[in-house]
Amino acid sequence: MGPYLIERGFDVVGLDTGYYRAGWLFNNGEQMYPAYINKDLRDIEVEDLKGFGAVVHLAELSNDPLGQLNSDITYNINHKGSVRIAKLCKEAGVERFVYASSCSVYGVGNDDFKTEESDTNPQTTYAKCKVMVEEEVSKLADVNFSPTFLRNATAYGPSPRMRFDIVLNNLSGLAWTKGIIEMISDGMPWRPLVHIRDISKAVKCALEAPIDAIHNEVFNVGDTNENYRVREIAEIVGGAFPGCKTTFGESGGDNRSYRVSFDKISNKLPGFACENTAEDGARELSDLFKRINMSEDLFLARPYTRIKQLKFLLETEQLNSDLFWVKR
């Protein structure tokens, strides 16, 4: 997202505590952040935020397994930390606050399409925190502070700071390294997917749109045609990797299943429309793995799976139990 915005003329400053800086899968010549704040979001103060016209907030523990690792820490970072950042932004005079929420807030549903007006039904600590942040930050909105909540579908796509712990990326890695996708479930739950470039485009559009279009609004981010059963995702990935086989098991224990409507963002956020499909993403990953000759060891390496990396940092006492860096 940083390089995407920089290429389109934004003056971008990065903020990161650096849990995952050990991982760098490939280089593509993109311009990285010219300026960078190396801080935990819990240590940010109002002075760090003065002078910015907008803050795009992505800095949370970033998937469901991480949320279950320590639910108290997840609440402290993802809920309390995010609300605190929003309050500091308002105090610092930041006009726009774009929050990366998630379609996982819908949790368990039937085959009906969930809209921004649908009831939320979060099933995990991660998703519950997203709902609480939306509710509390929306109350901060006024004539000088405009939050926008982007409920992203499940992301996929290549990135130098790669993640292999999200479904399409993970299945693509298995297809490349194993030549087979063996699913332990029947793959019947629904998931909406969205390419990381389209998430980045949604952020760009939210930053450029008239205030009236984005003020205190919630947008599901994706394309209604990109709702898939998990088994369909596996089949799409298998088709992008020649010779890959796909097998399925019995019904699994994961009850999360939701289809999502993305009509609002297509109709109400100026300039936004998804440009990528799951098939595009799978082919893109296939081409990347071939180009860098990706090995199984690299695919399984801890920097590319969030929970592996955090457990390593905890076990080696680089992080304390509150996930703050240990200074020695």
N, C-alpha and C positions, 0 to 999 in steps of 0.2 A: 504493500500500500504506500509506503514512503516513497520509493522510486516512482510509482505510478503518479502520485500527486506532484512530485518534483518535475517530472517530464511535462506536466500540464501547467506549469507556471506558479505553483504554490511555493511559498517559503516555509519549509518544513523543519522542525526541530524534533528529534526523536527523544523518547524517554523509555528507559528500560533498566531493570535491576540486573539483568544478565544471567539468569538461570540457564539459558540455552545457548549461550554464545559459543560453546564448544562445537556446535554443529554447523557445517557449511558444505552443502552437497555439491554445488557447482557454481561457476561464475558465468555471468551473461553480459557483463559490461554495463549494467545499470548504475546510474549515479546513486550513491548511498547518501545518508544524511550528512549535510555539511556541518551540522551542529547536533549535539547529543548530550542529554542529561542522564548521568549514570546514578539513578536513585531508585529505591523502593518507593512505590506509590504511597506507602504509609508514612514516608519521610518528607513528602513534598509539602512545601509551605507556600503561602500566598505570593511571596516574592518571586518564586519560580514561575509563576503563571502570569505575572503582569506583562502587558504589552502584546499578548496574543489575541487575535480576533476570534479564534476557535480552538477548541480542544476536541480531538477524536480519541475517545477512551476505549482502549482495547486491553488494558493491563490488568488481567485477572488470571486466576488459575483456570485453565482454558478447556477443560472437558470433564465429563461426568466421572471417570475413574479418579481423576485428581481430586474432585470434589468429595469423593468418598474416602480418600486417604486420611483426611482429618477434617471432619465437618466444622469444628470450631474455627480452625484456621481459615477454612474456605469462607465462612461467614465474616470473619474479621477482614479478609482481603476483598472478597468479591462484593459483599454487601456494605459493611461499614466503611471500608476503604474507598469504594466507588462513590458512595453518598458524600463522604468527606471531600473527595476531589471536586465533585460538582459544587458543593458549597464554597470551596476555596475559589473555584473558577468565577462564581458569581461575585464573590468579594473582590476579586482581582479585576473585574470589569470585562471578563471574557463574554462575548455576545452569544456565541453558538457553542453548544455542547452536544456532540454526536456520540451516542452511547451504543456500543456493540452488544445488543441483546441477542436472543436466539429463538428460533422456532421450537426449541425443546420446551419452551414454557407451555406448549399445548399438551405435552405429555402423552396421555392415552385418549384416543378418539376412535370413532368408527370411520366409515369410508366417506363421511361428509367432509367438505373442505373447510378448514379453519380460516377465519378472517380476523382482522385486527379487533373486531368487536366480539369475537368468540370468548367464552370463559377460558381462563387458563387452568391448567391441571398439572403443575410441575411434579415430576416423580423423583427428582434427585436434588441434592444440595445445590449443585450448580444451577439448575433451572429455577429452584426456589429463590435463590439470590437474585437472579435476573428479574423476576417478578417484583421482588421487594425494592430493588433499585429503581425500576420503572415507576413504581407507585410513589416513592419518596422524592425522587428527583423531579417528577412532573409537578409536584407541589411548589417547587422553587421557581417555576416559570413566571416571568413578569415582562414588562415592556423592555427591560434591559437584558434579559437572560432567556434564551430560547433553546431548550433541550429538544433533541430529536432522538427517537429510539428505533434502531434498525434491528429487527428480529431476523437475523440471518439464517437461511437454510444451512444444511451441513456443507461446509466448505470442501473444496478439492482443488487440485491443480499444483503444478510445480512451483517451488520457491527455493532460492538458495538456502534459506533457513527452513529446511524441509520438515514437514510433519508426516509421519507414517502411521499415526494413531487415529486417523479419520478414515471413514469407510472406503471411499473410492481410491484414495491414495494407498491404503493398506492392501486392498485387494489387487491393485496394480503391482505392488511390490511382490506379493505372493505369486502372481501370474508370471512375472519376469524371473524370479529366483527359483521357483518350484515347478513351474509349468502346470500347476493344478491349483484350483481354488476349492478347498474342502470346507464347506460350511457345516457347522455343528447344529444349526437350526434349519427350519424349513424356509427361512428367508421371506416370510409373508408380511412382516411389518412394513408399513409405509415410511418413507423418508423423502423429504424434499432436498434437492442438491443445488448448489450454486458454486460457480467458479470463483476463485479468489479475485480474479480481475473484475468480475461483475460486482462483488462486494466493494471493491475499491472504487468502481464507477458509482455505486450508490452513495458512497461517502462524498465523492467529488460533487455529485449532483446536490446532495444535502448542503454542502458548503456554499454552493453557487446559487441556490434557489432563493427566490424572494422569501423574506422572513415569514410572511403569511402562509406560505406553502408548507413550511416545515416546523413552525412554532408549536412545540409540545405535541407533535404528531408521532404516531407509531406506524412504521411501515414494515410489513413482511418483505424480505429481500430475496428475490429469486424469480422464477418463471413458473406459472401454473403447469406448463407442459413438462416440467422437470421434477414431478413427483413420481417416485419409483418404489416398487417393492424391493426389499434388499436383494432378493434373488434376481430381479431384473438388473440391478446394478452389477451383480456378479457376472451375469450373462453378457452385459455390455462390455465389461472389462475383459472377460475371456475372449470376446470377439476381436479385441484390439491387440491381443498377443497371440500370434499364430501358434497353433498346436496346443494351446492351453485347454485343459479339461475343467469342468465345473461339476461338483457334486453337492448334494444337500442332505441334511439330517432330519430329525424330528422337530416338532415345535419347540422353540427355546423358551427360556424363563424370562426374557426381556419383554415386558408388556408395553413398552413405548412404541406407539404407532400413530402417525398423524399425517394427513394430507393437508396441504396449505394452499390457499388462494393468494395469488400475488397481483390481483387486479388493481388494488389501490395504488401500489407503487408505480405500476405501468401508466395509470390514468392521472395520478395526482403529483408525482415528483417530476418536475420538468427535466426532460432530456434523458430519462432513464428507460432502458430496455436491456435485457440480458443479451449478450452476444455469443455465449458459449453454451454447449450442451455437454451432457455426460460423455457422449461418444467422442466429442472433441477432446475432452480432458483425458480420457483413457488413451487415445492415440498420441496425445502430446506427451504423456508420461512414458509410453512405450518408446517414442523417439528419443526422449531424454535418457532413459536407462541404457538404450543402445549406444548413444553418443558417449556417455561417460563410463560405459562398460561396468555398470553397477554390480557389485558382488553381493552375495547373501549376507556376509559379515557387515557390509556397509548398511544394507537395508535394516538389519537388526540392531545396529549400533545405538547405544543409549541416547545420544543427543537428539535423535529424530523421533523419540517417543517420550512424551512429556513425563509420564509417571516414572519411567526408568531413570531418567536424568535426575529428577528430584530425589528419588530414593538413594541414588548414588551420592548426591551432595549431602544428604542427611547422614548416610552411613559413614562417609569420610569426614564428618564433622566440619564441613565447609559451611553448612547451614545449621542453625539451631532448630529446636522443635517448633518455633514460631515462624520458621522460614526466613529469618534474617541472616545475613552473612555473618560468620564468626570472624571477628578481627583478632589477629594474633600478632 
